Each structure stands twice: as C-alpha cells, then as structure tokens.
Amino acid sequence: MLLRRTLMLGVLWLAVALCATPTDVQSQRPMAPEKRSRIPEKEQSGQPPVQAPVPWVNVHVHLVAGRGPQQDYAGAVDAALREMDRFGIAMTIVLPPPQVDAQATHDAADFASAVQRHPGRFAYLGGGGVLNPLIHRYADPARVTDAVKREFAAAAERIIDGGAAGFGEMASLHISHASEHPYEFVPADHPLFRVLADVAARRDVPIDLHMDAVEGQMPTPSHLAGYANPPTLPDTMGALARLLAYNPKAKIVWAHGGSDPLGAMTAAAIGRLMDAHPNLFVSLRIPPASAPVHNKALTGAGLDPEWQEMFTRHADRFVIGTDAFMVSPSVRGRGPGISFAEKNVPAFHATVRLLSLLPPELARKIGRENAIQLYKLPAR
C-alpha cells in the first residue's frame, strides 16, 4: 500500500511539472550554473541527444554574460559552442536583444571579440543596444528631425562597417513576458525604421525584426497583464506591410515564426505578406508541441499542414532562429535571460524534429542554405 501511494505521488508530481506554464517556470529560482554543469546531459534535457538531419544555422541567439566589469562573453560563447556541437548546429548568429534607454544596454561591440575567436562558427548582428533605443526614444514621429535621421543612419553604417552581418534585434511591438523584460512599441513603418530600411538596402544586409502580431487592437491576455504591458495592444500588421512596401530592396526577417504569444501570426497571415512582398523572410522559433503558444508549426501530430504548404510555396524565405539565451557559467542570480535559457534544450529538440519531418531538400534550404545566402555566411 505504501509503495502504491509513493508511486501515485510520483506520477502526480511529474504530471504537474510537465504542465507548468511559462509563468510557473519564471517564478522559480534558476539552478546555479555550477550545479547545472554537474548534471548528466540526458538528465538536464529530459531527452537523449538528437542527430540533426542536416548541419543547420541558428540565426537568432542571445548571450547572457552578466553586467559590469565581470561580463563574461567568452564563457557564454563557450556555452553556445557546447550546445551547437550537441545538436548539429554548424553556425550561430549572435545578436543583442532589443533594448531601451531604461536598461543597461549592450551591443555587438561588447561581444564581437568573443565570437570572432571562433571563425566559421559565429556571425553577429548589431543595433539592439544602439539603434533600438534611439527608435524608441523618438517614438513620437514629430520629434524625428533631419538631424536625428542623419545621426541614426551614421550609427547604422558604423555597425556594418564594424563587421556585423545585419541589424538586430530591432523591436516594433515587443510584449513583456517577465519583470525586467520591457514592453516596447513603435509602428514598423516609423520614420527611423524607414531610415534603417534604406541603410539595409544600400548595404545589402537584413534587418531582424521582433514584432508581435496584432490584427487591429486587442486586450492584453490575462497571463501577460501583470508585467509592463498596457491594457490594450496596438495593431501591428498594417505597419509591417507598409515598411515592406516602402523599400522593396530591404530584407526584413520577421522573428519568432511558429511561436506566437498572441494569436495573429498565423501561417495564412505570413503567407499573404510573403505573396505580396518578396523582401519578407521569417525566422522560425520552434517550441515543443506542448508549449502554451499559438500558431505552432510543430504539433503533437507532427508538422502542421498549413505551415508545410507555406514552407513549400516560399522555400527560399524561411530560416531557423531559436531565440536561445546562452548563459556564461560565471553568471549568478536571477533574470529573464536565465529563465528563458531553461527553454533552450526543448526548443533545440523540437527544431531538430521539425527539420527531420521536412523533405530533405526543404530541410537543407530552411535549415542551412537560406541563412547562408541571406546573411552571406561561409559555407561549412
């Protein structure tokens, strides 16, 4: 009887753990990095390592290196390399998150030397800590003078001159998912986004755009109401279409496809925009089938048929961008980056599964070849 009760309690505990929401996970104290490193690999992930069907490129990764003089970007890069080797990732593009003035900002200049220690394995984007704060500082278009535009364009040119493969992560609508995780909004066709599109077109580099999709205004979902978000979220889709039409030579990479927190980033909506605008690309953030998000490309039954049709129709316009946060072992304490990093391994497993479900030629394009062409990466 005692043994049966023990087994039943164990099964109940496992069911609760598997059904935990993102808010549940974020409220827990992260495991200390030195403790994480002592846990066997299989136990850390809950699953054995998975062999990717093609060496793939991850175009959207952030580094968590700590703050102040103790920043350790080399340690975060080494953490990224371990996961790359484990999951068959040939190359990773690192980019700063979309930051605002209220944060302690960082950008490509802070981590470039760390990623350049590993030629052929990393590239990087810039602007999330330099250009994005400027856009949101001048959220009111009436304040965007010609002098502001010139200052912004010059800063963007310097980022590419410094070695960045493009601009990112830039934010139109960025909803807050945790404390210390900012809410940001300007329309995607804001005057400074138009300046950035002109620079990107002239330099032939892409813009990585974080824009949570809203068709018309919508109330903020209740599970997001406790953070920095306003009661009502603004429309975003019309402004994205206007930005794409403004400069058709500017390549816009809409981030986080297949993992929609609000419900409007459907396969049909993406497909309509891609049909109308050849300069729209989408990076795919593939969560596990059980993740509490909308419009998933990967479901419990396998690859969603609408997404599969769109992948086939626009085979040259999708790349993989897991939005992983790679944490240096020297980082201590709590924070959104550490909480988000807990989702890395399940997302990597889901991404490998997605690639394994695609026809081989399509897996090569989405997993590797499109990214090499879009970001002008060395083939490996």
Buried (B, 14 or more C-beta within 10 A) or exposed (E): EEEEEEEEEEEEEEEEEEEEEBBEBBEEEBEEBEEBEEEEEEEEBEEEBBEBBBBBBBBBBBBBBBEEEEBBBBBBBBBBBEBBEBBBBBBBBBBBBBBBEEBEBBBBBBBBEBBEEBEEBBBBBBBBBBBBBBBBEBBEEEEBEEEBBEBBBEBBEEBBEEBBBBBBBBBBBBBBBBEBBBBBBBBBBBBBBBBBBBBBBBBEBBBBBBBBBBBEEBEBEEEBEEBBBEEEBBBBBBBBBBBBEBBEEBBBBBBBBBBBBBBBBBBEBBBEBBEEBEBBBBBBBBBBEEBEBBBBBBEEEEBBEBBBEBBEEBBEBBBBBBBBBBBBBBBEEBBBBBBBBBBBBBBBBBBBBBBBBBEEEBBBBBBBBBBBEBBEBEEE
